Amino acid sequence: MDGGAAAVTGPGGARVEVVGLTAAYGRTRVLDNVRLDVAPGGWTAVIGPNGSGKSTLLRSVLGFHPHAGQVRVDGVPTTGMPRRERARTLAYAPQRPVVPEGVTTGDYVTLGRTPHRALLAAPRTVDRQVVADVMARLELTELAGRFVATLSGGEQQRAVLARALAQQPRVLLLDEPTAALDLGHAQQVLDLVDRLRRQDGLTVLSTLHDLSLAGQYADRLALLSQGQVVAEGRPADVLTAEALQSHYGARAEVVPGPHGPAVLPLRGPERHRA
Ligand SMILES: Nc1ncnc2c1ncn2[C@@H]1O[C@H](COP(=O)(O)OP(=O)(O)OP(=O)(O)O)[C@@H](O)[C@H]1O
């Protein structure tokens, strides 16, 4: 993966505001009056224990899950936004992507260009350039001819991210982007996302289970617990041993670092869940 000078993303990042977002599955409420404000070019990582509502929050922001409240991108509500406009504005890399059979990795990433092309039109030079650039940055060039369904879990995860980046979005929504990646690839992917937001102003809203990565890459953290944002702010203010104990039932030490805090889990003689 190189430092890449070409702009992958579109015309700069957008502000994302989530106001009073409430969502449910049937009668079970899983998000309760969530409020978030992600500045253009900002990176907010949503953290929280299993089942706290992180994925549902991302899918609600995308308009994939019915909800009360509002999501605005640069002041424009995403509900009712035409599909094509939404696809040019927001790109999403899901936690558990379903990849098609019989489609090469190159063609799969090229699908990300769909919102920028006329219906059924062949890819233009610019489309091919963006796809080639994104694939090179994610070390996928060599895999272009392989069927995407045959890639390893981590390779597929990078292909899904590449497709999202090929959309040249203003806002990138990443659900557990490092879940299937080894440590080196996890750092490469997050470094790339960080570089894109610094160079091109891409706005990022992600979930991240790895709290050390969240603490060092995101500039804001939102801690979700039982569907509510219980803490929001700079990583060093949100990631505290007390918060990890009370919301995760975890025993851990928070170690300050030059790029943000890292979390060191501590084995103890017994565990108590708060
Ligand atoms: N399709 C569904 N039908 C019913 N309940 C659901 C459905 N999807 C999610 N839930 C429930 O909603 C709650 C929030 O789920 P969600 O996937 O948003 O949490 P999460 O914080 O992303 O979890 P994890 O960290 O385990 O990925 C959980 O209790 C989950 O069981």
The ligand as a Gaussian input file, in Angstrom:
#p B3LYP/6-31G(d) Opt

LIG

0 1
 N      -32.812000      -8.487000      12.739000
 C      -32.927000      -8.409000      14.075000
 N      -34.037000      -8.812000      14.711000
 C      -34.164000      -8.718000      16.052000
 N      -33.220000      -8.195000      16.868000
 C      -32.098000      -7.776000      16.288000
 C      -31.884000      -7.861000      14.866000
 N      -30.662000      -7.348000      14.591000
 C      -30.127000      -6.983000      15.780000
 N      -30.991000      -7.242000      16.788000
 C      -30.758000      -6.967000      18.213000
 O      -30.577000      -5.570000      18.383000
 C      -29.584000      -5.307000      19.360000
 C      -28.501000      -4.424000      18.764000
 O      -27.856000      -5.164000      17.741000
 P      -26.637000      -4.564000      16.922000
 O      -26.236000      -5.581000      15.914000
 O      -26.989000      -3.209000      16.448000
 O      -25.543000      -4.428000      18.096000
 P      -23.972000      -4.247000      17.993000
 O      -23.615000      -3.269000      19.056000
 O      -23.572000      -3.911000      16.597000
 O      -23.467000      -5.697000      18.381000
 P      -22.081000      -6.470000      18.122000
 O      -21.022000      -5.715000      18.844000
 O      -22.319000      -7.818000      18.742000
 O      -21.872000      -6.536000      16.635000
 C      -29.083000      -6.672000      19.817000
 O      -29.756000      -7.016000      21.020000
 C      -29.483000      -7.601000      18.705000
 O      -29.729000      -8.915000      19.173000

